[in-house]
């Protein structure tokens, strides 16, 4: 990985790993919101086309959250 001196955006730094005997608590089951998010597409055909974007965006956000936490499944 190269350093780019002209890139002033700071990069996030990961925190320390859990100590011995500690586990990372799982706050939310990543699968919990998937069915609910996909259910948001129900009745999409009855909505005006301009409202589809908001529905798809909401589903995309939920699926992104689920995928980003998949290693905890």
C-alpha positions in Angstrom: 0.0 0.0 0.0 1.4 3.4 -1.0 1.2 6.6 0.9 -0.3 9.4 -1.1 1.0 12.8 0.4 -1.5 14.8 -1.6 -4.4 12.9 0.0 -5.3 14.9 3.2 -8.2 12.5 4.1 -7.3 10.7 7.4 -7.8 6.9 7.3 -9.5 5.1 10.1 -7.4 3.1 12.5 -8.7 -0.2 13.9 -9.0 -0.5 17.7 -7.1 -3.1 19.7 -8.3 -6.7 19.6 -10.3 -8.0 22.6 -8.2 -9.2 25.5 -7.9 -12.8 26.6 -11.2 -14.2 27.7 -13.2 -11.3 26.2 -15.5 -11.8 23.3 -16.9 -9.2 21.0 -20.6 -9.1 21.8 -22.9 -9.3 18.8 -25.4 -6.5 19.1 -27.8 -7.5 16.3 -28.3 -10.6 14.2 -27.3 -9.4 10.7 -30.0 -11.6 9.2 -32.8 -9.9 11.3 -33.3 -6.9 9.0 -33.0 -8.7 5.7 -36.5 -10.1 5.6 -38.0 -6.8 6.8 -36.0 -4.8 4.2 -37.0 -7.1 1.4 -40.6 -6.9 2.5 -40.3 -3.2 1.9 -40.4 -4.1 -1.8 -43.9 -5.6 -1.4 -46.5 -3.5 -3.3 -43.8 -1.8 -5.3 -45.8 -2.3 -8.5 -48.6 -0.1 -7.0 -46.3 2.8 -6.3 -45.3 5.5 -8.8 -42.0 4.9 -10.4 -40.4 7.9 -8.7 -40.9 6.3 -5.3 -39.1 3.1 -6.3 -35.7 4.7 -5.7 -36.4 5.3 -2.0 -37.5 1.7 -1.5 -34.5 0.2 -3.4 -32.2 2.5 -1.4 -33.6 1.4 1.9 -33.2 -2.3 0.9 -29.7 -1.7 -0.3 -28.8 0.0 3.0 -30.1 -2.9 5.0 -28.3 -5.5 2.8 -25.1 -3.5 3.1 -25.3 -3.6 6.9 -26.0 -7.3 6.9 -23.1 -8.0 4.5 -20.7 -5.8 6.5 -21.3 -7.8 9.6 -21.4 -11.3 8.0 -18.2 -12.5 9.7 -20.1 -12.3 13.0 -22.7 -14.8 11.8 
